[in-house]
Amino acid sequence: MKTLEKEHGPDKQAYFSLQELAIRWRCSRPTVYNRLRSMGAQVLDFAAPGKKGKKAVSAAVVSQIESKKTKRLA
């Protein structure tokens, strides 16, 4: 079974799910929520208002967050 990363390459994916970001950033899903909230990121939400549903974050937002949080070791 192919994964999206193998099928489209690591940087060719247009959107990431919260679970994919947790794996990519090596953290828990609640930490992903906190990081997105602290950066003011916009999330694509497929659920009706007040309901649980799938959420997706654009690859452009992910790369902005990663570039802002990347630090040089001293």
C-alpha positions as CSV (number, residue, x, y, z in Angstrom):
1,M,0.0,0.0,0.0
2,K,1.4,3.4,-1.0
3,T,1.4,6.3,1.3
4,L,0.8,9.9,0.1
5,E,4.4,10.8,0.8
6,K,5.7,7.9,-1.4
7,E,3.2,8.6,-4.1
8,H,3.6,12.4,-4.4
9,G,7.0,13.0,-2.7
10,P,7.6,14.7,0.7
11,D,7.1,18.3,-0.5
12,K,4.6,17.8,-3.3
13,Q,1.6,17.3,-1.0
14,A,-0.9,20.2,-1.1
15,Y,-2.4,19.6,2.3
16,F,-1.5,17.8,5.5
17,S,-3.8,16.2,8.0
18,L,-3.2,16.8,11.7
19,Q,-2.0,13.2,12.2
20,E,0.5,13.6,9.3
21,L,1.8,16.8,10.9
22,A,2.2,15.0,14.3
23,I,4.3,12.3,12.6
24,R,6.2,14.9,10.6
25,W,7.0,17.1,13.6
26,R,7.4,14.1,16.0
27,C,4.9,15.3,18.5
28,S,1.4,14.6,19.7
29,R,-1.8,15.8,17.9
30,P,-2.6,18.2,20.8
31,T,0.8,19.8,20.4
32,V,0.0,20.2,16.6
33,Y,-3.2,22.0,17.6
34,N,-1.2,24.3,20.0
35,R,1.5,25.1,17.4
36,L,-1.1,25.9,14.8
37,R,-3.1,28.0,17.2
38,S,0.0,29.9,18.4
39,M,1.0,30.7,14.9
40,G,-2.5,31.8,13.9
41,A,-2.6,29.3,11.1
42,Q,-5.7,28.9,9.0
43,V,-7.0,25.3,8.8
44,L,-9.3,23.8,6.2
45,D,-12.2,22.2,8.2
46,F,-14.6,19.9,6.4
47,A,-17.0,19.5,9.3
48,A,-20.3,21.3,9.8
49,P,-20.2,24.0,12.4
50,G,-20.0,22.5,15.9
51,K,-19.2,19.0,14.6
52,K,-16.1,16.9,14.6
53,G,-14.5,16.4,11.2
54,K,-11.4,16.2,9.1
55,K,-9.1,19.2,9.1
56,A,-6.3,19.9,6.7
57,V,-3.4,22.4,6.7
58,S,-1.9,23.7,3.4
59,A,1.7,22.9,2.6
60,A,2.5,26.6,2.4
61,V,1.3,27.2,6.0
62,V,3.4,24.2,7.1
63,S,6.5,25.4,5.4
64,Q,6.0,28.9,6.9
65,I,5.7,27.4,10.4
66,E,8.7,25.2,9.9
67,S,10.9,28.1,8.6
68,K,9.9,30.4,11.5
69,K,10.6,27.6,14.1
70,T,13.8,26.4,12.6
71,K,16.9,27.6,14.6
72,R,20.6,27.5,14.1
73,L,22.5,25.6,16.8
74,A,25.1,27.7,18.6
